[in-house]
């Protein structure tokens, strides 16, 4: 059993810590500005009043966060749907491994579905240490079941140490606390639309297991469930395009506060239709199949299974088919959209790219690829090429 105090700097707040954290949040001079940015039409006085009434994590999620997410869905989506939640078992902790398109919404939409449509408890959520820039952000995250996921740009030794710590906490949460965990399939968001599970993430999961466990026992303890989120309009698509464009010629350096701006933009940006799929669970038989491979190939095989399930569950929208045809100068998928929708998407792309500096053709190609890559992945996963 793990020494729980070793996770004090990582774990979410307990109920006993919630009142003090909320008091810090409400006294922070940046709170009102942060709320106005996230929820421009919110009554800040009412939000403050509601927060003062919260004394537990459950109350926060079922009273405030449920209503906040319902507002985001109403105001920034055309429609939101989900599938697969019925397969989840009550009181079973899962390791949700999700494709990652938006910093906040991917995990938040899962939590909303669980709170609003089932009795299954919400997961703890990885919260990149790069995002924890102020005490206000730390408190808002940790009262909402987020835990610090350590990230390092330092030495290989430091990276291994942080990976071991991350792995130990995830296993502790699932096997001892009996709490589910949400984590992205890779370090950071998918910026090019090509969702792929990082083998390094799977190896990180395994680092914390006792030496006497086999590969199958090690990964089987974690109850891995792939998740797939699909947005009709990609959150922060122009920002991602700009980053990918700059990265072609030099190392991309984030500006101060850029991650927080991405959080806010992802929340307020219109997203059209959104779909969340809980994919089939990774079974003991799946893991046993991977275990038959040589050492490193085991993790690649597991990543391939996760990817196949995410790609097969991905919901394609007219924007994806239009982008694929525009990118390739074709009309291959024209049965999936109208001429008007094609014109509207072309105008949307032109408007989104207009503030960016760079080669127009390259920017266009990057932007279209973000939407087009999922088409190829879905067709490959479902054998529809």
C-alpha positions as CSV (number, residue, x, y, z in Angstrom):
1,X,0.0,0.0,0.0
2,X,1.3,3.4,-0.9
3,X,2.3,6.1,1.6
4,X,-0.6,8.5,0.9
5,X,1.3,11.5,2.2
6,X,3.7,11.2,-0.7
7,X,0.8,12.4,-2.9
8,X,-0.2,15.4,-0.9
9,X,1.2,17.8,-3.5
10,X,-0.5,16.0,-6.3
11,X,-3.9,14.7,-5.2
12,X,-7.2,16.6,-5.4
13,X,-8.6,18.3,-2.3
14,X,-10.6,16.3,0.2
15,X,-13.9,17.4,1.4
16,X,-12.3,18.8,4.6
17,X,-10.1,21.1,2.5
18,X,-12.9,22.4,0.2
19,X,-14.2,25.3,2.5
20,X,-10.7,26.8,2.9
21,X,-10.0,26.5,-0.8
22,X,-13.3,28.2,-1.7
23,X,-12.6,31.0,0.7
24,X,-9.2,31.5,-1.1
25,X,-11.0,31.5,-4.5
26,X,-13.6,34.0,-3.4
27,X,-11.0,36.3,-1.9
28,X,-8.7,36.2,-5.0
29,X,-8.9,39.5,-6.9
30,X,-8.6,37.7,-10.2
31,X,-11.7,35.5,-9.6
32,X,-14.3,37.8,-11.1
33,X,-12.2,38.5,-14.2
34,X,-11.6,34.8,-14.7
35,X,-15.3,34.0,-14.4
36,X,-16.3,36.8,-16.9
37,X,-13.8,35.4,-19.4
38,X,-15.1,31.8,-19.0
39,X,-18.8,32.7,-18.7
40,X,-19.4,36.2,-20.2
41,X,-23.1,36.3,-19.4
42,X,-22.8,34.8,-15.9
43,X,-24.1,36.6,-12.8
44,X,-20.9,36.8,-10.8
45,X,-22.8,37.7,-7.6
46,X,-24.9,34.6,-8.0
47,X,-21.9,32.4,-8.7
48,X,-20.2,33.7,-5.5
49,X,-23.3,33.0,-3.5
50,X,-23.6,29.5,-4.8
51,X,-19.9,28.8,-4.1
52,X,-20.3,29.9,-0.5
53,X,-22.9,27.2,-0.1
54,X,-20.6,24.5,-1.3
55,X,-18.8,22.4,1.4
56,X,-18.0,19.1,-0.5
57,X,-16.6,18.0,-3.9
58,X,-19.9,16.3,-4.6
59,X,-21.9,19.5,-4.0
60,X,-19.6,21.4,-6.3
61,X,-19.9,18.9,-9.1
62,X,-23.6,18.3,-8.8
63,X,-24.7,21.8,-8.2
64,X,-22.3,24.3,-9.8
65,X,-20.3,22.3,-12.4
66,X,-23.3,20.4,-13.7
67,X,-25.1,23.8,-14.3
68,X,-21.9,25.4,-15.7
69,X,-21.4,22.6,-18.3
70,X,-25.1,22.6,-19.2
71,X,-24.7,26.3,-19.9
72,X,-21.6,25.7,-22.1
73,X,-23.4,23.0,-24.0
74,X,-26.5,25.2,-24.6
75,X,-24.5,28.3,-25.6
76,X,-21.7,26.9,-27.7
77,X,-22.9,23.7,-29.3
78,X,-25.6,22.9,-31.8
79,X,-26.2,19.5,-30.1
80,X,-24.3,17.2,-27.7
81,X,-24.7,13.5,-27.5
82,X,-23.0,10.5,-25.9
83,X,-22.9,6.8,-26.3
84,X,-21.5,3.8,-24.4
85,X,-22.0,5.0,-20.8
86,X,-24.4,2.1,-20.2
87,X,-21.5,-0.3,-20.4
88,X,-19.8,1.2,-17.3
89,X,-20.3,-0.7,-14.0
90,X,-21.2,1.0,-10.7
91,X,-18.4,1.1,-8.2
92,X,-15.8,0.0,-10.7
93,X,-12.8,2.3,-11.0
94,X,-11.7,2.9,-14.6
95,X,-8.7,4.5,-16.3
96,X,-10.3,6.5,-19.1
97,X,-7.7,7.0,-21.9
98,X,-9.1,9.7,-24.1
99,X,-8.2,11.4,-27.4
100,X,-7.6,15.0,-26.4
101,X,-8.9,18.0,-28.4
102,X,-9.7,20.6,-25.8
103,X,-7.8,21.3,-22.6
104,X,-10.8,21.5,-20.3
105,X,-13.9,20.3,-22.2
106,X,-12.9,16.7,-23.1
107,X,-12.8,15.6,-19.5
108,X,-15.5,18.0,-18.3
109,X,-18.0,16.6,-20.8
110,X,-17.4,13.1,-19.5
111,X,-18.0,14.3,-16.0
112,X,-21.2,16.1,-17.1
113,X,-22.5,12.9,-18.6
114,X,-21.8,10.8,-15.5
115,X,-23.3,13.4,-13.2
116,X,-26.4,14.1,-15.3
117,X,-27.2,10.7,-16.8
118,X,-25.8,8.0,-14.4
119,X,-25.0,7.1,-10.8
120,X,-21.4,6.4,-11.7
121,X,-18.9,8.6,-9.9
122,X,-16.8,11.1,-11.8
123,X,-13.1,10.5,-12.4
124,X,-10.1,12.3,-11.0
125,X,-8.6,14.3,-13.9
126,X,-5.0,14.8,-14.9
127,X,-4.1,18.5,-14.6
128,X,-0.9,19.4,-16.3
129,X,1.6,21.2,-14.0
130,X,2.1,23.7,-16.8
131,X,-1.5,24.9,-16.3
132,X,-1.1,25.4,-12.5
133,X,0.2,28.9,-12.8
134,X,-1.6,30.6,-10.0
135,X,-3.2,29.6,-6.6
136,X,-6.6,30.5,-8.1
137,X,-6.2,27.9,-10.9
138,X,-4.8,25.3,-8.4
139,X,-7.7,25.7,-6.1
140,X,-10.4,25.7,-8.8
141,X,-8.9,22.5,-10.2
142,X,-8.3,20.6,-7.0
143,X,-11.8,21.2,-5.6
144,X,-13.0,19.7,-8.9
145,X,-11.2,16.4,-8.6
146,X,-8.2,17.4,-10.7
147,X,-4.7,16.2,-9.7
148,X,-1.3,17.6,-10.6
149,X,0.2,15.7,-13.4
150,X,3.9,16.4,-13.4
151,X,5.5,17.4,-16.7
152,X,9.2,18.0,-17.2
153,X,11.4,19.6,-19.8
154,X,14.5,18.7,-17.8
155,X,16.9,15.9,-17.8
156,X,16.0,12.3,-18.7
157,X,16.5,11.4,-15.1
158,X,14.0,14.0,-14.0
159,X,11.5,12.8,-16.6
160,X,11.8,9.2,-15.3
161,X,11.3,10.4,-11.8
162,X,8.1,12.4,-12.6
163,X,6.8,9.5,-14.7
164,X,7.2,7.2,-11.8
165,X,5.4,9.6,-9.5
166,X,2.5,10.0,-12.0
167,X,2.2,6.3,-12.4
168,X,2.3,5.6,-8.7
169,X,-0.5,8.1,-8.1
170,X,-2.7,6.8,-10.9
171,X,-2.4,3.2,-9.6
172,X,-3.0,4.4,-6.0
173,X,-6.2,6.2,-7.1
174,X,-7.6,3.2,-9.0
175,X,-6.5,0.3,-6.8
176,X,-6.6,1.8,-3.3
177,X,-8.8,4.9,-3.4
178,X,-11.1,3.1,-5.9
179,X,-11.4,6.3,-7.9
180,X,-11.5,6.4,-11.7
181,X,-9.0,8.5,-13.5
182,X,-9.2,10.5,-16.8
183,X,-6.0,10.9,-18.8
184,X,-5.2,11.9,-22.4
185,X,-3.8,9.3,-24.8
186,X,-0.7,11.5,-25.3
187,X,1.2,14.4,-23.7
188,X,-0.9,17.4,-24.7
189,X,-3.7,17.9,-27.2
190,X,-3.9,16.3,-30.6
191,X,-3.2,19.4,-32.8
192,X,-3.1,17.8,-36.2
193,X,-6.4,15.9,-35.9
194,X,-4.5,12.6,-36.0
195,X,-5.4,10.8,-32.7
196,X,-2.6,8.4,-31.7
197,X,-1.9,6.8,-28.3
198,X,1.6,7.5,-27.1
199,X,3.3,4.2,-26.2
200,X,5.3,6.2,-23.6
201,X,2.0,6.9,-21.8
202,X,1.2,3.2,-21.6
203,X,4.7,2.4,-20.3
204,X,4.2,5.1,-17.7
205,X,1.1,3.3,-16.5
206,X,3.1,0.1,-16.0
207,X,6.0,1.7,-14.1
208,X,4.3,1.6,-10.7
209,X,3.3,-2.1,-10.5
210,X,5.0,-4.5,-8.2
211,X,7.8,-6.5,-9.9
212,X,6.0,-9.8,-9.3
213,X,3.1,-8.8,-11.6
214,X,3.0,-10.0,-15.2
215,X,2.3,-7.6,-18.1
216,X,-1.3,-8.8,-18.2
217,X,-1.8,-8.5,-14.4
218,X,-0.1,-5.1,-14.4
219,X,-2.2,-3.4,-17.1
220,X,-5.3,-5.5,-16.2
221,X,-5.4,-3.8,-12.7
222,X,-6.2,-0.5,-14.3
223,X,-9.4,-1.2,-16.2
224,X,-8.6,0.8,-19.3
225,X,-11.5,2.3,-21.2
226,X,-10.8,4.3,-24.4
227,X,-12.8,7.5,-24.8
228,X,-13.5,9.4,-28.1
229,X,-14.6,13.0,-28.3
230,X,-15.6,14.5,-31.7
231,X,-16.2,18.2,-32.3
232,X,-17.8,19.5,-35.5
233,X,-15.7,22.6,-35.1
234,X,-12.3,21.9,-33.7
235,X,-11.6,23.8,-30.5
236,X,-8.8,26.4,-31.0
237,X,-8.3,25.3,-34.6
238,X,-6.6,28.5,-35.8
239,X,-4.4,28.5,-32.7
240,X,-3.4,24.9,-33.4
241,X,-2.8,25.8,-37.1
242,X,-0.5,28.6,-36.1
243,X,1.5,26.5,-33.7
244,X,2.0,23.7,-36.3
245,X,3.0,26.2,-38.9
246,X,5.7,27.8,-36.7
247,X,6.9,24.4,-35.6
248,X,7.8,23.5,-39.2
249,X,10.7,26.0,-39.2
250,X,11.7,26.3,-35.5
251,X,10.8,25.3,-32.0
252,X,7.4,26.7,-30.9
253,X,7.7,28.7,-27.7
254,X,4.4,29.3,-25.8
255,X,3.8,32.8,-24.7
256,X,3.0,33.6,-21.0
257,X,-0.6,32.7,-20.3
258,X,-1.1,31.0,-23.6
259,X,-2.4,27.8,-22.1
260,X,-5.0,29.6,-20.0
261,X,-6.1,31.6,-23.1
262,X,-6.5,28.2,-24.9
263,X,-8.7,27.0,-22.0
264,X,-11.0,30.1,-22.3
265,X,-11.1,30.1,-26.1
266,X,-12.0,26.4,-26.1
267,X,-14.9,27.0,-23.8
268,X,-16.4,30.0,-25.5
269,X,-15.8,29.1,-29.1
270,X,-18.8,27.7,-31.0
271,X,-18.3,24.0,-31.5
272,X,-21.3,22.8,-33.5
273,X,-22.2,19.2,-32.9
274,X,-20.2,17.3,-30.3
275,X,-20.2,13.6,-29.5
276,X,-18.6,11.6,-26.7
277,X,-18.2,7.9,-27.0
278,X,-17.3,5.5,-24.2
279,X,-15.5,2.8,-26.3
280,X,-15.4,-0.9,-25.4
281,X,-13.3,-1.7,-22.4
282,X,-9.8,-3.2,-22.9
283,X,-10.4,-6.7,-21.7
284,X,-8.1,-9.3,-20.1
285,X,-8.2,-11.1,-23.4
286,X,-7.0,-8.0,-25.2
287,X,-4.1,-7.5,-22.9
288,X,-3.2,-11.2,-23.0
289,X,-3.1,-10.9,-26.8
290,X,-0.6,-8.0,-26.5
291,X,1.4,-10.0,-23.9
292,X,2.2,-12.6,-26.5
293,X,4.4,-10.0,-28.3
294,X,8.1,-9.2,-27.4
295,X,8.6,-6.6,-24.7
296,X,8.3,-3.3,-26.5
297,X,5.9,-4.6,-29.1
298,X,3.4,-5.3,-26.3
299,X,2.9,-1.6,-25.7
300,X,2.6,-0.9,-29.4
301,X,0.0,-3.6,-29.7
302,X,-2.0,-2.2,-26.9
303,X,-1.8,1.3,-28.3
304,X,-3.1,0.0,-31.6
305,X,-6.1,-1.6,-29.9
306,X,-6.9,1.7,-28.1
307,X,-6.4,3.7,-31.4
308,X,-8.6,1.3,-33.3
309,X,-11.5,1.7,-30.8
310,X,-11.1,5.5,-30.7
311,X,-11.0,5.8,-34.5
312,X,-14.0,3.4,-34.9
313,X,-16.0,5.5,-32.5
314,X,-15.1,8.9,-33.9
315,X,-18.1,10.7,-35.2
316,X,-17.4,12.4,-38.5
317,X,-19.2,15.7,-39.3
318,X,-19.7,17.5,-42.7
319,X,-16.7,19.7,-41.7
320,X,-14.5,16.6,-41.8
321,X,-15.7,15.4,-45.2
322,X,-15.5,18.9,-46.7
323,X,-12.0,19.5,-45.4
324,X,-10.9,16.1,-46.8
325,X,-12.3,17.0,-50.2
326,X,-10.8,20.5,-50.2
327,X,-7.4,19.2,-49.1
328,X,-7.3,16.7,-51.9
329,X,-9.1,18.8,-54.6
330,X,-11.8,16.1,-54.8
331,X,-15.5,15.5,-54.4
332,X,-15.1,12.0,-53.0
333,X,-17.3,12.6,-49.9
334,X,-19.8,15.1,-51.4
335,X,-22.7,12.8,-50.4
336,X,-22.0,13.8,-46.8
337,X,-22.5,17.5,-47.2
338,X,-24.3,20.1,-49.2
339,X,-22.9,22.8,-51.5
340,X,-24.0,25.4,-49.0
341,X,-22.2,23.7,-46.1
342,X,-19.0,23.5,-48.3
343,X,-19.2,27.3,-49.0
344,X,-19.8,28.0,-45.3
345,X,-16.9,25.9,-44.2
346,X,-14.6,27.6,-46.8
347,X,-15.7,31.0,-45.5
348,X,-15.1,29.9,-41.9
349,X,-11.6,28.7,-42.7
350,X,-10.8,32.0,-44.5
351,X,-12.0,34.0,-41.6
352,X,-10.1,31.8,-39.1
353,X,-6.8,32.0,-41.0
354,X,-7.0,35.7,-41.8
355,X,-5.2,36.9,-38.6
356,X,-2.3,34.5,-39.1
357,X,1.0,35.4,-40.6
358,X,2.7,33.0,-43.0
359,X,2.4,31.2,-46.3
360,X,-1.3,31.1,-47.1
361,X,-1.1,27.7,-48.9
362,X,0.7,26.1,-46.0
363,X,-1.7,27.5,-43.4
364,X,-4.6,26.3,-45.5
365,X,-3.1,22.8,-45.7
366,X,-2.5,22.6,-42.0
367,X,-6.0,23.8,-41.1
368,X,-7.7,21.4,-43.5
369,X,-5.6,18.5,-42.3
370,X,-6.8,19.0,-38.7
371,X,-10.3,18.3,-39.9
372,X,-9.4,15.8,-42.7
373,X,-7.1,13.4,-40.8
374,X,-10.0,11.8,-38.8
375,X,-11.7,10.8,-42.1
376,X,-8.7,8.6,-43.0
377,X,-8.5,7.2,-39.5
378,X,-12.2,6.3,-39.3
379,X,-12.2,4.7,-42.8
380,X,-9.1,2.6,-41.9
381,X,-10.6,1.6,-38.5
382,X,-13.9,0.5,-40.1
383,X,-12.4,-0.9,-43.3
384,X,-14.4,1.4,-45.5
385,X,-11.7,2.5,-47.8
